[in-house]
Amino acid sequence: MYIGIAAHSGEPNPKAVSAARSFIRLLKERCGLKHRIIVGGYWGLMRIVVDEALSQGFTVVILPPVEEEDTDFPDGAIVVKTGLSFRGRSVVLARTSDALVVLGGGSGCMQEAVTAYTEGRPVYVLIGTGYPTDSMRDWPEYLDDRRLAPIKKYDSIDALVNDLCTEEYRRTSLAKRIYG
């Protein structure tokens, strides 16, 4: 499963840093290392996610915007230079992901959530981060009558990871029943 992470691009607050690290550790503990972590850069809260995921043994894919392609990226990460702007690479992030986890941020994270929804990818949003994405608490589960994918909101990183792992198990089990 490819798990996209939407995360604040600026200096992260301590609560967000703790949540990001807990997310990665709980994901490994409950779902294992078979997942790929996808992020849109290597700065801000995304850097915390990347460093923690690599230290825990995950495969990490970084999709930097063209403006940041010359950033020093960590050894071990897979860097895909898409040649796209910030917004364009957000579309690639959403389309590449099987699910999107919003760990807190601003309008870029919200754009990624809407794009994931329109691409039929479930969105898991951590609320209470102190970032503008906290306003997503008031978003409906489905953004329109097409009901393309749920947007689920959580006050706890523990509950978010539980649901993400449960959904991944359900999808994997269904695929095995269908395709063998």
C-alpha positions as CSV (number, residue, x, y, z in Angstrom):
1,M,0.0,0.0,0.0
2,Y,1.3,3.5,-0.9
3,I,0.4,5.9,1.9
4,G,0.6,9.6,1.0
5,I,1.4,12.0,3.7
6,A,0.1,15.6,3.6
7,A,2.1,17.6,6.2
8,H,3.0,21.2,7.0
9,S,5.8,22.6,5.0
10,G,6.9,25.1,7.6
11,E,8.6,24.7,11.0
12,P,6.4,22.0,12.7
13,N,5.0,22.5,16.2
14,P,6.0,20.0,18.9
15,K,2.6,18.3,18.9
16,A,2.8,17.7,15.2
17,V,6.3,16.3,15.5
18,S,5.1,13.9,18.2
19,A,2.1,12.8,16.1
20,A,4.2,12.2,13.0
21,R,6.7,10.1,14.9
22,S,3.9,8.2,16.6
23,F,2.1,7.6,13.3
24,I,5.2,6.0,11.7
25,R,5.9,3.8,14.8
26,L,2.3,2.7,15.1
27,L,2.1,2.0,11.4
28,K,5.1,-0.3,11.6
29,E,3.8,-2.0,14.8
30,R,0.3,-2.6,13.5
31,C,0.6,-2.9,9.7
32,G,4.3,-3.9,9.2
33,L,6.8,-2.5,6.8
34,K,5.1,-3.5,3.5
35,H,3.9,0.1,3.0
36,R,5.5,2.8,1.0
37,I,5.5,6.3,2.5
38,I,5.0,9.1,-0.1
39,V,5.7,12.7,0.6
40,G,5.9,15.9,-1.4
41,G,9.2,17.2,-0.1
42,Y,11.9,17.1,2.5
43,W,11.3,20.1,4.8
44,G,9.0,21.1,7.6
45,L,6.9,18.2,9.1
46,M,7.6,16.2,5.9
47,R,11.2,16.0,7.0
48,I,10.2,14.5,10.3
49,V,8.0,11.9,8.6
50,V,10.8,11.0,6.1
51,D,13.5,10.7,8.8
52,E,11.3,8.6,11.1
53,A,10.1,6.4,8.3
54,L,13.6,5.7,7.1
55,S,14.8,5.0,10.6
56,Q,12.0,2.5,11.1
57,G,12.8,0.7,7.8
58,F,10.1,1.9,5.5
59,T,10.6,2.6,1.8
60,V,10.1,6.4,1.4
61,V,9.3,8.1,-1.9
62,I,9.8,11.9,-2.1
63,L,8.1,13.8,-4.9
64,P,9.7,17.3,-4.7
65,P,8.4,20.2,-6.7
66,V,10.7,21.5,-9.5
67,E,11.5,24.5,-7.3
68,E,13.0,22.2,-4.6
69,E,14.6,19.4,-6.7
70,D,18.1,20.4,-5.7
71,T,17.4,19.9,-2.0
72,D,19.8,17.5,-0.2
73,F,17.7,14.4,0.2
74,P,18.5,11.6,2.7
75,D,20.3,8.5,1.5
76,G,17.8,5.6,1.3
77,A,14.9,7.7,0.1
78,I,13.7,7.3,-3.5
79,V,13.5,10.8,-5.0
80,V,11.3,11.2,-8.2
81,K,12.0,14.6,-9.9
82,T,8.6,15.2,-11.5
83,G,9.5,18.6,-13.0
84,L,6.1,19.8,-11.7
85,S,5.2,22.9,-9.6
86,F,4.1,22.6,-6.0
87,R,0.5,22.2,-7.0
88,G,1.3,19.8,-9.8
89,R,3.3,17.5,-7.6
90,S,0.4,17.4,-5.1
91,V,-1.7,15.9,-7.8
92,V,1.0,13.2,-8.4
93,L,1.2,12.6,-4.6
94,A,-2.6,12.0,-4.4
95,R,-2.8,9.8,-7.5
96,T,0.3,7.7,-6.4
97,S,-1.2,7.1,-3.0
98,D,-3.7,4.3,-2.1
99,A,-4.7,6.5,0.9
100,L,-3.8,9.9,2.1
101,V,-3.0,10.8,5.7
102,V,-3.2,14.5,6.6
103,L,-1.0,15.1,9.6
104,G,-1.6,18.8,9.8
105,G,-0.9,21.8,7.5
106,G,-2.4,24.5,5.4
107,S,-3.9,25.0,2.0
108,G,-1.5,22.6,0.2
109,C,-2.6,19.7,2.5
110,M,-6.3,20.6,1.9
111,Q,-5.7,20.6,-1.8
112,E,-4.1,17.2,-1.6
113,A,-7.1,16.0,0.4
114,V,-9.5,17.2,-2.2
115,T,-7.4,15.7,-5.0
116,A,-7.2,12.4,-3.2
117,Y,-11.0,12.5,-2.8
118,T,-11.6,13.2,-6.5
119,E,-9.2,10.3,-7.4
120,G,-11.2,7.9,-5.2
121,R,-8.5,7.7,-2.5
122,P,-9.7,7.6,1.2
123,V,-8.4,10.5,3.3
124,Y,-7.5,10.1,7.0
125,V,-7.3,13.5,8.7
126,L,-5.7,14.1,12.1
127,I,-7.6,16.9,13.9
128,G,-6.3,19.0,16.8
129,T,-2.9,19.7,15.3
130,G,-3.1,23.5,15.6
131,Y,-2.9,23.9,11.8
132,P,-5.6,25.2,9.3
133,T,-6.4,21.5,8.4
134,D,-8.2,21.3,11.8
135,S,-11.1,23.0,10.0
136,M,-11.5,19.8,8.0
137,R,-13.3,18.5,11.1
138,D,-16.4,20.3,9.6
139,W,-16.0,18.7,6.1
140,P,-18.6,16.1,5.2
141,E,-17.5,12.5,4.9
142,Y,-18.1,12.8,1.2
143,L,-17.6,16.1,-0.7
144,D,-20.3,15.6,-3.2
145,D,-23.0,13.2,-4.4
146,R,-20.5,11.0,-6.2
147,R,-19.2,9.7,-2.9
148,L,-15.8,8.8,-4.4
149,A,-14.0,8.1,-1.1
150,P,-14.5,8.9,2.5
151,I,-12.8,11.7,4.3
152,K,-12.4,10.4,7.9
153,K,-11.4,12.6,10.8
154,Y,-9.6,11.6,14.0
155,D,-8.7,13.2,17.3
156,S,-6.2,10.4,18.0
157,I,-3.3,9.1,15.9
158,D,-3.9,5.7,17.5
159,A,-7.5,5.5,16.1
160,L,-6.3,6.8,12.7
161,V,-3.7,4.1,12.4
162,N,-6.1,1.4,13.6
163,D,-8.6,2.4,10.9
164,L,-6.0,2.7,8.2
165,C,-4.6,-0.8,9.0
166,T,-8.0,-2.3,9.2
167,E,-9.0,-0.9,5.9
168,E,-5.8,-2.0,4.3
169,Y,-6.4,-5.6,5.6
170,R,-10.0,-5.5,4.3
171,R,-8.8,-4.4,0.8
172,T,-6.0,-6.9,0.7
173,S,-8.3,-9.8,1.8
174,L,-10.9,-8.8,-0.8
175,A,-8.3,-8.7,-3.5
176,K,-6.9,-12.2,-2.5
177,R,-10.5,-13.6,-2.5
178,I,-11.1,-12.2,-6.0
179,Y,-7.8,-12.8,-7.6
180,G,-6.3,-15.7,-5.5
